[in-house]
Every structure is written in structure tokens, then in C-alpha cells.
Amino acid sequence: MDEDIYRDTYRNVITTKCVFEKAINSRQIQCGQANKIRLADREAVSCRSKDICETCTQFLEILRNKALFSLKLLDHTGPLPHAKEIKVQMGSVIGLALDKYNEPLKDYKSEKIDQLINAGLEKYNSLDNMPYEQLMRSIVNYEGRSKRRNKKK
């Protein structure tokens, strides 16, 4: 499929894009508001709620800005590179789960990001009061998949 046609179709089909799409598509987290859509040979994720999507977007923007120094991206503008974006998304999920349960999780894959953000909002009353210092530690400590090694024959 031509990339321009794909992007046009994506924009027409996905009216409210999920900002945690990368983490959801990596099968590392779930969301109760996520709606997965197969488009060509790819998966796209939309959000069922514009209000929740707006909250997630604001939360992720705050996280990205606060994480720039930790990610060694001091003068960065625009979207984060894929691996660093996954690090921010998954690190924040693990940090929120740790804050909710007060203990490290063995299996965070069953956690739903919308529920974790809502639990944080109930506990801290606003996005500005969230435990960003703890979330930054989780982001820094998150390790994505290890790099594949090509076997030379």
C-alpha cells in the first residue's frame, strides 16, 4: 500500500488517536478505552473517549517535557524517537502501577493505562500533582526489548 494512501485512510478512520498507541501496539499494556483497528497489514489504535484522550495527551506531554533531561535530549523538539517514546510510555505505566499498589508488579501487562491515570487523578486531584519524581525513576529504569543480534553465516 502506498504510504500517502495509508496516511489518508488512517486519518479518515482514526478520529481520536490514542497517544499510548506505541505501547499498546507493542502488547505491553492495555487500555479500557482503546479500540484496535486493522488497517492494511498494520494495527492502529483509537480512543473511545475524547475526554480521556485529552487527559492522556496532557499527561504524556508533561511526562515528555520532564523526561527530556533523563533521556539525554536537552534541545529536542518534535516527537520523540520510537524507543524513547516507548520508554516514557511504559516507564510511566510502571510508575503509576507502583504508586497505586505500593509494590513492584510482576506482571504489568494486565494493567490498563486509563485506570491507572484515573487512580492517580483521584489520589492527587490533578495532573500537576502526580508523583513525577517517582515516574521519572520508572522511565529511566525501564528497559525495552533487547536488540536483536544478526547471526552471520
HULINCOR-V68539 format. One record per pair of residues at least 12 apart in sequence whose C-alpha atoms are under 10 Angstrom apart, sorted by the first residue. I is the first residue (numbers start at 1). J is the second residue. If there is no record, write none. Layout:
i:j
I:J
I:J
This chain:
i:j
1:40
1:41
6:39
6:40
6:42
9:39
9:40
10:37
10:39
10:40
10:44
13:37
13:39
13:44
13:46
14:35
14:36
14:37
14:44
14:45
14:46
14:47
15:46
15:47
15:48
15:50
16:35
16:45
16:46
16:47
16:48
16:49
16:50
16:53
16:54
17:34
17:35
17:44
17:45
17:46
17:47
17:48
17:50
17:53
17:57
18:31
18:33
18:34
18:35
18:36
18:44
18:45
18:46
18:47
18:48
18:49
18:50
18:52
18:53
18:54
18:56
18:57
19:45
19:46
19:47
19:53
19:54
19:56
19:57
19:58
19:59
19:60
19:61
19:89
20:34
20:45
20:46
20:47
20:53
20:56
20:57
20:60
20:85
20:86
20:88
20:89
20:90
20:113
20:114
21:34
21:36
21:43
21:44
21:45
21:46
21:47
21:86
21:89
22:44
22:45
22:82
22:83
22:85
22:86
22:89
22:90
23:85
23:86
23:87
23:88
23:89
23:90
23:93
23:113
24:36
24:43
24:44
24:45
24:86
24:89
24:90
24:109
24:112
24:113
25:42
25:43
25:44
25:45
26:86
27:109
28:86
28:90
28:93
28:107
28:108
28:109
28:110
28:111
28:144
29:89
29:90
29:93
29:94
29:108
29:109
29:110
29:111
29:112
29:113
30:108
30:109
30:110
30:111
30:112
30:113
30:114
30:115
31:47
31:110
31:111
31:112
31:113
31:114
31:115
31:116
32:47
32:48
32:111
32:112
32:113
32:114
32:115
33:45
33:46
33:47
33:48
33:49
33:50
33:52
33:53
33:112
33:113
33:114
33:115
34:46
34:47
34:48
34:49
34:53
34:112
34:113
34:114
35:47
35:48
52:114
52:117
52:118
53:114
55:114
55:117
55:118
55:121
55:127
56:113
56:114
56:117
56:118
56:127
58:127
58:128
59:92
59:117
59:126
59:127
59:128
59:130
60:85
60:88
60:89
60:92
62:127
62:128
62:132
63:88
63:89
63:91
63:92
63:132
63:135
63:136
63:139
64:79
64:80
64:84
64:85
64:88
64:89
64:136
65:77
66:132
66:133
66:135
66:136
67:84
67:87
67:88
67:132
67:133
67:135
67:136
67:137
67:139
67:140
68:80
68:84
68:88
70:136
70:137
70:139
70:140
71:84
71:85
71:87
71:88
71:136
71:139
71:140
72:84
83:143
83:144
83:145
84:139
84:140
84:144
85:139
86:139
86:142
86:143
86:144
87:138
87:139
87:140
87:141
87:142
87:143
87:144
88:135
88:136
88:138
88:139
88:140
88:142
89:113
89:139
89:142
90:108
90:109
90:113
90:138
90:139
90:142
90:143
90:144
91:134
91:135
91:136
91:137
91:138
91:139
91:140
91:141
91:142
91:143
91:144
92:113
92:116
92:117
92:132
92:134
92:135
92:136
92:137
92:138
92:139
92:140
92:142
93:108
93:109
93:111
93:112
93:113
93:114
93:116
93:117
93:135
93:138
93:139
94:107
94:108
94:109
94:111
94:113
94:116
94:135
94:138
94:139
94:141
94:142
95:116
95:131
95:132
95:133
95:134
95:135
95:136
95:137
95:138
95:139
95:142
96:111
96:113
96:115
96:116
96:117
96:119
96:120
96:130
96:131
96:132
96:134
96:135
96:138
97:111
97:112
97:113
97:115
97:116
97:117
97:119
97:120
97:135
98:116
98:134
98:135
98:138
99:116
99:119
99:120
99:123
99:130
99:131
99:134
99:135
100:116
100:117
100:119
100:120
100:123
117:130
